[in-house]
Amino acid sequence: MKVIRPSAKWFRHLQPDRIPWLRSWQARQLSVAGLLWLVVTAIFALTMYAQRVDVTAGDLAPRTVYAPYGVVDWAATAKARQQAGNAVPGVYTTNPAVLGQQKQKLVANFSLVAELSADTAAPLVAREEAAQSGIPIGLPRAIWGQVLALPANRLSQLQQDAAVILASVMGNGNGIRNTTVGLDEAKSFVAKLASQEETDSGLRMFLTAMTQSLVVPNTSLNAQVTAERRAQAESQVPVVKILKGETVLRQGQVVTAADIEVLRQLGLLDRGFNAGPVVGSMIVAAAFVGIMASYLWVLRRRLAESPELAIIASLVTVVGLLAADTLAGIPAVSYLVVPTAVMLITALIDNGLGLVMAGLLALAIAVLTGSDLNVVLVSFFGGVAAVFGVSRLSQRYDIIRSGVLVGVVNLVVLLGLDVMQGAAFLQAPVWQALVFALVDGLGAAVLTMGSIPFLEGPFGIITAMKLIELANPNQPLLRKLLVEAPGTYHHSIMVGNLAEAATEAVGGNSLLARVGAYYHDIGKSKRPYFFIDNQFGAENPHDKLAPTLSALIISSHVRDGIELAREYRVPDPIVHFIREHHGTTIISYFYRKAVQADTGEGVAESDFRYDGPRPQSKETAIVMLADASEATTRTLKNPTPQIIEQVVRRVIKDRLQDGQLDESNLTLKELDVIARTFTRILTGVFHQRIEYPDKVLKEMERSRNRGNMGPKPPRVVRRMGGNGPPGGPGNPH
């Protein structure tokens, strides 16, 4: 748990208490959240706009543009699919009914020829003219005269030849398509076949003309089947992708319409103000800030009430996003930003918030920089590892160990992803990424160590590392207490032991309680000999003073301690122990002395009470109880465990009845745990020593005379002829 003081000095001066709607902590936190939302929105929107380029088809590209993320090039995909569809030939279907119709016409034509040929009574010229008009196939009269002069069997043979040729041409597998080329090819084929069937030139001409006149298209395009086959061919063409980092435009190249479409799909085409990036950034930023605020509001309400916390979380978030955006093109630091930010949040604020920030920052950076899935996952898992590594921070070296943990987790996760994706491990970029992942964990630790001091002081946050530094006996204020008030110093050390054990037993910040106990009586170093801790049997100056003056001197050690703490720049959370360790308790000894010496004017009890306030936390309340319990137990003449427990429970009962614990959130169950803890420790310190028998004391005296070497072992005595018992006085239990 991190300690956050109510307000740093600089922050108190900035609080706009004069503005009514900002006087509540809810309004102030809402203002911080709103400001963070605006800043995050601006970061996202400006990043989106900065990536865009203003070009039209035919322009020269002003700069090289890379794809921030992968996208499908639909224009190129459509073109490739169209080409694949066009490559599929049309499917044609032959209609057999057309051939039957043409055969019927063939029979009708030859029936007319046979009829004219048989009508010998009519003049030949008339029959030739009738044939030309009845069968307009472009034959001269002379050819018709030759045909009409043929016998019936010869005409029947010509009819059969024409039927065979017609069937051969129109009934083949391909049929005749309704195109000029198709008809020309079919008629040429008819002429070829006719020349094979008939040797007489005139009859061959008749057979060819008659058959060619009957050749018509009988094959048409099957639009449905053709469309299905072309659609199938198009569906087998894969989409054309533009990968992340691929060059979309090169500086100086001529921009084409296809390039414009790609830029539009990537959101990189600048066409003046576009509300899309702004609105989208506002929505993403609202979700980002909303999740953070919801976590604090629902699960960490006490932390949510601190304006310093909100400002620190906002600063880390903004700096993290800006750093990710700035360093997006440097692969060596791809896994650095998220663990660093998470370490700072965890060390300075809260473990749970660190976990939340790990997920949010990883996703936000992915959207902001177009990072691939590997970077997002490695950053997230590295951030989670950072939370686990820093959650129990007790010294600065722990941050380095956390950095090693983050680096190892980065390495393992990235290695697993590479194996899943079938990466070629012999290639240099793969190994470089693994090394970067490991080194970035250590880099995050170094950055965290360097950043924490800049955030601790201005925002009044005390981490475990700062508490360890304050507990160092070489701290100037502790050395001052040791030199000028040694009795108080040792009393403070004892109170620190009691407070640490009791606070740990009830789940509080034990390290804070110990350090607070070290400093709680620091004000006694100003007038040390007015306190019995430092008199060491000397004359008590209070014997010559009025009770009211003595009480004033005694109570002033609190104010003196606060002044010294300010002078030596002791953080406020430690100053709370100095201010609250007596609460508003009464200085009973001098109060009773004043009552006894009262001449009838009356004694005001308020003159003999400390200024307070009462303890505001478990830690300061436990130090109050430890202070009184240790001081009272020290005065006991016969400190048996039972008497020590009675004293401790009486001290706790008195403070409870006096209302000193009302604002500390300590429960009765916790007070019982505290009493048992105090009793156990104080019994170990102040119990009566064992009285050794006279025989043992004489043996110890002889041992000292021999140079503290002790008696000889029984086995040696027997070897030398002695008869000492195995468990003689030289070997006490």
C-alpha positions in Angstrom: 0.0 0.0 0.0 1.3 3.4 -0.9 0.9 6.4 1.4 -0.6 9.5 -0.1 -0.7 12.7 2.0 -3.8 14.9 1.6 -2.1 17.6 -0.4 1.4 18.6 -1.3 2.3 22.2 -0.5 2.4 23.3 -4.1 -0.9 21.6 -4.8 -2.7 23.2 -1.9 -1.9 26.6 -3.4 -3.4 25.6 -6.7 -6.7 24.3 -5.3 -9.4 26.8 -6.5 -11.4 26.8 -3.2 -12.9 30.1 -4.2 -14.8 28.3 -7.1 -17.9 26.8 -5.5 -18.3 23.8 -7.8 -14.6 22.8 -7.3 -14.8 22.6 -3.5 -15.8 18.9 -3.4 -13.3 16.2 -4.2 -15.7 14.7 -6.7 -15.7 17.9 -8.7 -12.0 18.2 -8.6 -11.5 14.6 -9.7 -14.1 15.0 -12.5 -12.1 18.1 -13.7 -8.9 16.0 -13.8 -10.6 13.2 -15.6 -12.1 15.7 -18.1 -8.7 17.3 -18.7 -7.1 13.8 -19.2 -9.8 13.0 -21.7 -9.2 16.1 -23.7 -5.4 15.5 -23.7 -5.8 11.9 -24.8 -8.3 12.9 -27.4 -5.8 15.5 -28.7 -3.0 13.0 -28.8 -5.0 10.5 -30.8 -6.5 13.0 -33.2 -3.2 14.9 -33.9 -1.5 11.6 -34.5 -4.2 10.6 -37.0 -3.9 13.9 -38.8 -0.1 14.0 -38.8 -0.1 10.7 -40.8 -2.3 12.0 -43.6 -1.1 13.4 -46.9 -2.9 15.8 -49.3 -2.5 14.5 -52.9 -4.6 13.9 -56.0 -4.1 11.6 -58.9 -1.3 12.9 -61.1 0.6 14.7 -58.3 4.1 13.8 -57.1 4.1 12.3 -53.7 5.6 14.9 -51.2 7.0 12.2 -48.9 7.3 8.5 -48.5 4.2 7.1 -46.8 4.1 3.7 -45.0 1.0 1.8 -44.1 0.5 2.2 -40.3 -1.4 -1.1 -40.2 -2.4 -3.8 -42.6 -5.4 -3.2 -44.9 -7.0 -4.9 -47.9 -6.4 -3.2 -51.3 -9.9 -3.6 -52.6 -9.2 -1.8 -55.8 -6.3 -4.1 -56.7 -8.3 -7.1 -55.5 -11.3 -6.2 -57.7 -9.0 -5.8 -60.7 -7.3 -9.1 -60.2 -10.7 -10.8 -59.8 -12.0 -9.2 -62.9 -9.0 -10.5 -64.9 -9.5 -14.0 -63.5 -13.2 -13.9 -64.5 -12.5 -12.6 -68.0 -10.0 -15.4 -68.5 -12.8 -17.9 -68.2 -14.3 -18.7 -71.7 -18.0 -18.4 -72.3 -20.1 -21.6 -72.1 -22.2 -22.2 -75.3 -25.1 -24.5 -75.7 -26.3 -26.1 -79.0 -30.0 -26.2 -79.7 -30.8 -29.5 -81.6 -34.2 -28.2 -82.7 -32.6 -25.8 -85.1 -31.0 -28.6 -87.1 -34.3 -30.4 -87.4 -36.0 -27.2 -88.7 -33.3 -26.8 -91.3 -33.6 -30.4 -92.4 -37.3 -29.9 -93.0 -36.5 -26.9 -95.1 -34.0 -29.0 -97.0 -36.7 -31.6 -97.7 -39.2 -28.9 -98.8 -36.6 -27.4 -101.2 -35.8 -30.7 -102.8 -39.5 -31.5 -103.1 -39.9 -28.3 -105.1 -37.0 -29.2 -107.3 -38.4 -32.7 -107.8 -41.8 -31.3 -108.7 -40.3 -28.9 -111.2 -38.1 -31.5 -112.6 -41.0 -33.9 -113.2 -43.2 -31.2 -114.9 -41.8 -31.8 -118.4 -44.8 -30.3 -120.1 -43.8 -26.8 -118.9 -41.0 -25.0 -120.8 -37.5 -25.4 -119.2 -37.1 -21.7 -119.0 -40.2 -21.3 -117.0 -39.2 -24.1 -114.6 -35.7 -22.5 -114.2 -37.3 -19.1 -113.3 -39.7 -20.9 -110.8 -36.7 -22.6 -109.2 -34.8 -19.3 -108.9 -37.7 -17.5 -107.3 -38.8 -20.5 -105.1 -35.3 -21.3 -103.8 -33.3 -18.0 -103.8 -29.8 -19.4 -103.3 -28.1 -17.3 -105.9 -27.6 -20.0 -108.6 -27.6 -19.0 -112.3 -30.3 -20.4 -114.6 -27.8 -22.7 -116.3 -27.1 -24.6 -113.0 -30.8 -24.8 -112.3 -31.4 -26.2 -115.8 -28.7 -28.9 -115.2 -30.3 -29.8 -111.9 -33.9 -29.9 -113.2 -32.7 -32.2 -116.0 -31.5 -34.8 -113.5 -33.4 -38.0 -113.0 -35.2 -38.6 -109.7 -32.7 -41.0 -108.2 -29.9 -38.5 -108.9 -31.9 -35.7 -107.1 -32.5 -38.1 -104.2 -28.7 -38.7 -104.0 -28.1 -34.9 -103.9 -30.7 -34.5 -101.2 -29.0 -37.2 -99.0 -25.6 -35.6 -99.6 -27.0 -32.2 -98.5 -28.6 -33.7 -95.4 -25.3 -35.4 -94.4 -23.3 -32.2 -94.9 -25.9 -30.1 -93.0 -25.8 -32.6 -90.1 -22.0 -32.7 -90.1 -21.7 -28.9 -89.9 -24.5 -28.1 -87.6 -24.5 -31.2 -85.5 -20.9 -31.3 -84.4 -19.9 -30.7 -80.7 -19.4 -26.9 -81.0 -22.3 -26.1 -83.3 -22.5 -22.8 -85.1 -22.2 -19.6 -83.0 -24.1 -16.5 -84.1 -21.0 -14.6 -85.2 -19.6 -13.7 -88.6 -16.6 -15.9 -88.0 -18.7 -18.8 -86.9 -20.9 -18.6 -90.0 -18.0 -18.2 -92.4 -16.2 -21.2 -90.9 -19.4 -23.3 -91.2 -20.0 -22.3 -94.8 -16.4 -23.0 -95.7 -16.7 -26.4 -94.1 -19.9 -27.0 -96.3 -18.0 -26.2 -99.4 -15.2 -28.5 -98.4 -17.5 -31.4 -97.8 -19.5 -30.7 -101.0 -16.3 -30.9 -103.0 -15.7 -34.3 -101.5 -19.2 -35.6 -102.3 -19.7 -34.3 -105.8 -17.2 -34.2 -108.7 -19.4 -32.4 -111.2 -18.7 -28.7 -110.9 -22.3 -27.5 -111.6 -23.8 -30.0 -109.2 -21.1 -29.3 -106.7 -22.0 -25.6 -106.9 -25.7 -26.5 -106.5 -25.0 -28.8 -103.5 -22.8 -26.2 -101.9 -25.3 -23.3 -102.3 -28.3 -25.3 -101.3 -26.5 -26.5 -98.1 -25.0 -23.1 -97.2 -28.4 -21.5 -97.5 -29.6 -23.8 -94.8 -26.7 -23.2 -92.4 -27.8 -21.0 -89.5 -26.5 -20.4 -85.9 -27.7 -23.1 -83.5 -25.3 -22.4 -80.6 -25.9 -19.5 -78.1 -24.0 -18.3 -74.9 -25.3 -19.9 -71.7 -25.1 -16.7 -69.6 -26.0 -18.4 -66.3 -23.4 -21.1 -66.4 -20.8 -18.7 -67.7 -21.5 -16.3 -64.8 -21.2 -19.1 -62.3 -17.9 -20.3 -63.6 -16.5 -16.8 -63.7 -17.7 -16.1 -60.2 -16.0 -19.3 -59.0 -12.8 -18.2 -60.7 -13.0 -14.8 -59.1 -13.7 -16.2 -55.7 -10.5 -18.2 -55.8 -8.4 -15.1 -56.3 -7.0 -14.1 -52.8 -7.4 -10.5 -51.6 -4.5 -8.2 -52.2 -3.2 -7.0 -48.9 -1.0 -4.0 -47.9 1.0 -5.1 -44.9 1.9 -3.0 -41.9 5.1 -1.0 -42.8 4.7 -1.5 -46.5 5.5 1.5 -48.7 2.3 3.0 -50.0 3.9 6.0 -51.7 7.5 6.8 -52.4 8.6 10.4 -52.4 8.5 11.8 -55.9 6.4 9.1 -57.5 3.4 9.9 -59.6 0.2 9.3 -57.6 -2.4 7.1 -59.3 -6.1 6.6 -58.7 -5.3 3.3 -57.1 -2.9 5.0 -54.7 -5.6 7.4 -53.8 -7.9 4.6 -53.0 -5.3 2.9 -50.8 -4.7 6.1 -48.9 -8.4 6.5 -48.4 -8.7 3.0 -47.0 -5.8 3.6 -44.6 -7.3 6.9 -43.5 -4.2 8.7 -44.7 -5.8 10.8 -47.4 -6.1 14.5 -46.4 -9.2 16.1 -47.8 -9.4 19.0 -45.4 -11.1 18.8 -42.0 -12.6 15.4 -41.3 -14.6 14.9 -38.1 -14.0 11.2 -38.2 -10.6 11.1 -36.5 -11.7 13.6 -33.9 -15.0 11.8 -33.0 -13.2 8.5 -33.0 -10.5 9.8 -30.8 -13.1 11.2 -28.4 -14.8 7.9 -28.1 -11.6 5.9 -27.6 -10.3 8.4 -25.0 -13.7 8.4 -23.2 -13.5 4.6 -22.9 -9.9 4.8 -21.8 -10.5 7.3 -19.0 -13.8 5.8 -18.1 -12.3 2.4 -17.3 -9.6 4.0 -15.1 -12.2 6.1 -13.3 -14.6 3.2 -12.9 -11.9 1.0 -11.3 -11.0 3.7 -8.8 -14.6 4.7 -8.1 -15.9 1.1 -7.6 -12.9 -0.7 -6.1 -10.6 1.9 -4.7 -12.8 4.7 -3.4 -10.2 5.9 -0.9 -7.6 6.3 -3.6 -10.2 8.0 -5.8 -10.5 10.8 -3.3 -6.9 11.9 -3.8 -6.3 14.6 -6.4 -2.6 13.8 -6.3 -3.3 10.2 -7.4 -5.4 11.4 -10.3 -2.7 13.8 -11.5 0.0 11.2 -11.3 -2.0 8.6 -13.2 -2.9 11.2 -15.8 0.8 12.3 -16.1 2.0 8.7 -16.5 -0.7 8.0 -19.1 0.0 11.1 -21.2 3.8 10.7 -21.1 3.4 7.0 -21.9 1.2 7.7 -25.0 3.5 10.5 -26.2 6.6 8.3 -25.7 4.9 5.4 -27.6 3.9 7.8 -30.4 7.4 9.3 -30.6 9.3 6.0 -30.5 6.9 4.1 -32.7 9.5 3.8 -35.5 12.3 2.4 -33.2 11.9 -1.4 -32.9 14.5 -1.5 -30.0 12.0 0.2 -27.6 8.8 -1.5 -28.8 8.4 -3.2 -25.4 9.6 -0.5 -23.1 6.7 2.0 -22.6 4.0 -0.2 -21.1 6.1 -1.9 -18.4 7.7 1.5 -17.4 4.3 3.2 -17.0 2.9 0.2 -15.1 5.9 0.0 -12.7 5.4 3.7 -11.9 1.6 3.3 -11.3 2.1 0.2 -9.2 5.0 1.6 -7.1 3.4 5.0 -6.5 -0.4 4.2 -6.4 -1.9 0.8 -6.5 -1.4 -2.8 -7.8 -4.8 -3.1 -9.2 -4.6 0.1 -11.1 -1.3 -1.1 -12.5 -3.0 -4.2 -14.0 -5.8 -2.0 -15.5 -3.2 0.3 -17.0 -1.3 -2.6 -18.5 -4.3 -3.6 -20.6 -5.4 -0.1 -21.4 -2.0 1.2 -22.5 -1.2 -1.9 -24.6 -4.5 -1.4 -26.5 -4.2 2.4 -26.7 -0.6 2.1 -28.1 -1.7 -0.4 -30.6 -4.4 1.9 -31.9 -2.1 4.9 -31.7 0.9 3.5 -33.4 -0.6 0.7 -35.5 1.5 -1.9 -33.6 1.1 -5.5 -34.6 -0.4 -8.2 -32.4 3.0 -9.3 -31.1 3.9 -5.9 -29.7 0.4 -5.6 -28.0 0.6 -9.0 -26.4 4.2 -8.8 -25.3 3.6 -5.3 -23.8 0.5 -6.5 -22.0 2.2 -9.5 -20.4 5.3 -7.5 -19.6 3.0 -5.0 -17.9 1.4 -7.7 -15.8 4.8 -9.1 -14.8 5.8 -5.5 -13.8 2.8 -5.4 -11.4 3.8 -8.7 -9.8 7.4 -7.6 -9.5 6.8 -4.2 -8.0 3.8 -5.1 -5.8 6.1 -5.9 -2.8 8.6 -3.2 -3.2 10.9 -2.8 -0.2 14.1 -1.5 -1.6 15.3 0.0 -4.8 17.1 -3.2 -5.9 13.6 -4.8 -6.1 12.9 -2.7 -9.1 15.9 -4.2 -10.9 14.7 -7.7 -10.1 11.3 -6.6 -11.4 12.9 -5.4 -14.6 14.6 -8.8 -15.0 11.2 -10.5 -14.5 9.6 -8.3 -17.1 12.4 -8.9 -19.6 12.2 -12.7 -19.1 8.4 -12.6 -19.5 8.8 -10.5 -22.7 11.2 -12.9 -24.1 9.1 -16.0 -23.3 5.9 -14.5 -24.7 7.6 -13.3 -27.9 9.3 -16.6 -28.3 6.0 -18.4 -28.0 4.4 -16.1 -30.5 7.2 -16.6 -33.0 6.9 -20.4 -32.7 3.2 -20.2 -33.2 3.7 -18.1 -36.3 6.5 -20.2 -37.7 9.1 -17.5 -37.6 12.5 -18.3 -39.1 14.8 -18.2 -36.0 17.9 -18.1 -38.1 17.0 -14.7 -39.5 18.6 -11.7 -37.7 15.4 -9.6 -37.2 13.8 -12.4 -35.2 16.8 -12.7 -32.8 17.0 -8.9 -32.5 13.4 -8.7 -31.5 14.0 -11.3 -28.8 17.0 -9.4 -27.5 15.1 -6.1 -27.5 12.3 -7.7 -25.5 14.7 -8.9 -22.8 16.7 -5.6 -22.6 13.5 -3.5 -22.6 12.5 -5.0 -19.3 15.8 -3.8 -17.7 15.4 -0.5 -19.4 11.9 -0.1 -17.9 13.4 -0.8 -14.4 16.1 1.9 -14.9 13.5 4.5 -16.1 11.3 3.7 -13.2 14.0 4.1 -10.6 15.0 7.4 -12.2 11.4 8.7 -12.3 10.0 7.8 -8.9 12.0 10.5 -7.0 10.6 13.2 -9.3 7.0 12.1 -8.4 7.4 11.2 -4.7 8.3 14.7 -3.5 6.1 17.0 -5.4 3.0 14.9 -4.9 3.7 13.8 -1.3 3.8 10.1 -2.0 5.9 7.8 0.2 6.9 4.5 -1.3 8.5 1.7 0.6 11.9 2.8 -0.7 11.4 6.2 0.8 10.4 4.7 4.1 13.5 2.6 4.1 15.6 5.7 3.6 13.8 7.5 6.4 14.4 4.6 8.8 18.1 4.8 8.2 19.8 5.7 11.6 22.1 8.0 9.7 19.2 10.3 8.8 20.1 13.7 10.3 17.0 14.0 12.4 17.4 10.5 13.9 21.0 11.2 14.6 20.0 14.4 16.3 17.5 12.5 18.5 20.1 9.8 19.3 22.7 12.3 20.4 20.5 14.8 22.2 17.8 12.6 23.6 19.2 9.0 23.7 16.5 7.8 26.1 13.8 9.0 23.7 15.6 7.5 20.8 15.6 4.0 22.3 12.0 4.5 23.4 11.1 5.3 19.8 12.9 2.2 18.6 10.9 0.1 21.0 7.7 1.8 20.0 8.6 1.1 16.4 8.9 -2.6 17.1 5.6 -2.7 18.8 3.8 -0.7 16.1 5.3 -2.7 13.2 4.2 -6.0 14.7 0.7 -4.9 15.6 0.1 -3.1 12.3 1.2 -6.2 10.4 -1.2 -8.3 12.5 -4.2 -6.1 11.6 -3.3 -5.7 7.9 -2.0 -2.2 8.0 1.2 -0.6 6.6 3.7 -2.0 9.0 6.7 -0.2 7.5 5.0 3.1 7.7 4.0 2.5 11.3 7.6 1.7 12.2 9.1 4.7 10.6 6.4 6.9 12.0 7.2 5.6 15.5 10.9 6.5 14.9 9.9 10.1 14.4 6.9 10.5 16.7 8.8 12.0 19.6 11.4 13.9 17.6 10.3 17.1 19.3 11.7 16.0 22.7 15.2 16.6 21.3 14.6 20.3 21.7 14.2 20.1 25.5 15.3 16.6 26.3 15.9 16.9 30.0 12.3 17.9 30.7 11.3 14.3 29.8 11.9 11.4 32.1 13.3 9.3 29.3 16.4 11.4 29.2 16.9 12.4 32.9 18.8 9.2 33.9 18.3 9.8 37.6 19.2 13.5 37.5 17.1 16.1 39.1 13.6 16.5 37.6 13.1 20.2 36.5 9.4 19.8 36.8 9.7 19.7 40.5 10.3 23.4 40.5 7.6 24.3 37.9 3.9 24.9 38.2 1.8 22.1 36.7 0.4 24.3 34.0 3.8 25.2 32.8 5.0 21.7 33.0 2.0 20.6 30.9 2.7 23.3 28.4 6.4 22.1 28.1 5.3 18.5 27.8 2.7 19.2 25.1 5.0 21.5 23.2 7.1 18.5 22.1 4.4 17.9 19.5 4.7 21.3 18.0 8.5 21.3 18.3 8.5 17.9 16.4 6.4 19.3 13.6 8.7 22.3 13.3 11.7 20.0 13.2 10.1 17.8 10.6 9.3 20.7 8.4 12.9 22.0 8.8 14.4 18.6 7.8 11.8 18.1 5.0 10.2 15.0 6.6 7.2 14.0 4.4 3.7 14.8 5.6 2.6 11.2 6.3 5.4 10.9 8.9 4.4 14.3 10.3 0.9 12.9 10.9 2.5 10.5 13.5 4.1 13.4 15.3 0.9 15.4 15.3 -1.5 12.6 16.2 0.4 10.2 18.5 -1.1 11.8 21.6 -4.3 12.9 20.0 -6.2 15.1 22.4 -5.4 13.0 25.5 -4.9 14.6 28.9 -1.5 15.0 30.6 -2.9 13.2 33.6 0.1 13.5 36.0 0.2 17.3 35.9 -3.5 17.6 35.7 -3.9 15.7 39.0 -1.1 17.7 40.5 -2.8 20.9 39.5 -6.1 19.7 41.0 -4.4 18.8 44.2 -2.8 22.2 44.4 -6.0 24.0 43.4 -6.9 26.8 45.8 -10.5 27.1 44.7 -10.0 28.9 41.4 -10.6 25.7 39.4 -8.5 23.8 36.9 -9.5 23.8 33.2 -9.0 20.3 31.8 -8.5 21.7 28.3 -5.2 23.4 29.5 -3.8 19.9 30.1 -4.8 18.3 26.9 -2.8 17.9 23.7 -3.8 19.9 20.7 -4.5 16.8 18.6 -6.0 15.9 16.2 -7.0 12.4 17.1 -5.4 9.6 15.1 -6.8 9.6 11.6 -5.5 6.2 10.5 -4.8 2.7 11.9 -1.1 3.3 11.8 -1.1 6.5 13.9 -3.6 5.0 16.3 -1.4 2.0 16.8 1.7 4.2 17.4 -0.4 6.1 20.1 -1.2 2.8 21.8 2.4 1.5 21.5 3.8 4.7 22.9 1.6 4.7 26.0 2.0 0.9 26.5 5.8 0.9 26.3 6.1 4.0 28.6 3.8 2.5 31.2 5.3 -0.9 31.1 8.7 0.5 31.6 7.7 1.9 35.0 6.5 -1.5 36.4 8.6 -2.9 39.2 7.4 -6.5 38.8 6.5 -6.8 35.1 5.0 -10.3 34.9 3.1 -11.3 31.8 -0.2 -11.0 33.5 0.6 -7.5 34.8 1.9 -6.4 31.4 -1.3 -7.6 29.7 -3.4 -5.7 32.3 -1.4 -2.6 31.7 -1.7 -2.9 27.9 -5.4 -3.5 27.9 -6.0 -0.7 30.4 -4.1 1.7 28.1 -6.2 0.6 25.1 -9.4 0.9 27.2 -8.6 4.4 28.4 -7.9 5.6 24.9 -11.1 4.0 23.6 -13.3 5.5 26.3 -11.7 8.9 25.8 -12.7 8.8 22.1 -9.1 8.9 20.8 -9.7 5.9 18.5 -13.0 7.1 17.0 -11.5 8.3 13.8 -8.9 5.6 13.2 -11.2 2.8 11.8 -9.8 0.3 14.3 -12.3 -2.4 15.2 -12.7 -4.1 18.6 -11.4 -7.3 17.1 -8.3 -5.5 15.9 -7.8 -3.9 19.3 -7.7 -7.3 20.9 -5.1 -8.5 18.3 -3.1 -5.4 19.1 -3.3 -6.0 22.8 -2.1 -9.6 22.4 0.7 -8.5 20.1 1.9 -5.8 22.5 1.8 -8.2 25.5 3.9 -10.8 23.7 6.6 -8.4 22.7 6.7 -6.4 26.0 6.8 -9.6 28.0 9.9 -10.7 26.0 11.5 -7.3 26.8 10.5 -6.6 30.4 10.1 -10.0 31.9 12.0 -10.7 35.2 15.3 -12.4 34.8 15.9 -15.9 36.2 17.6 -16.0 39.6 20.3 -18.6 39.4 21.1 -20.8 42.5 24.2 -19.9 44.5 25.9 -23.1 43.3 25.5 -21.9 39.7 26.6 -18.4 40.5 29.8 -19.7 42.2 30.6 -21.8 39.1 30.0 -18.8 36.8 32.5 -16.8 39.0 35.1 -19.5 38.8 34.6 -19.6 35.0 35.3 -15.9 34.8 38.5 -16.4 36.8 39.7 -19.0 34.4 39.3 -16.7 31.5 35.7 -17.4 30.6 36.7 -20.8 29.3 34.1 -22.6 31.3 34.4 -26.0 33.1 36.0 -28.9 31.3 33.6 -31.3 29.6 32.6 -34.2 31.8 34.0 -36.7 29.3 37.5 -35.1 29.6 37.3 -35.1 33.4 36.6 -38.8 33.5 39.5 -39.5 31.1 41.8 -37.7 33.4 40.6 -39.7 36.4 38.0 -37.2 37.6 34.7 -38.3 38.9 32.6 -35.3 38.1 29.0 -35.9 37.3 27.8 -35.5 33.7 25.4 -32.8 34.5 27.6 -30.9 37.0 27.3 -27.2 37.8 29.6 -26.3 34.9 26.9 -27.5 32.5 23.6 -25.8 33.5 20.5 -26.4 31.5 
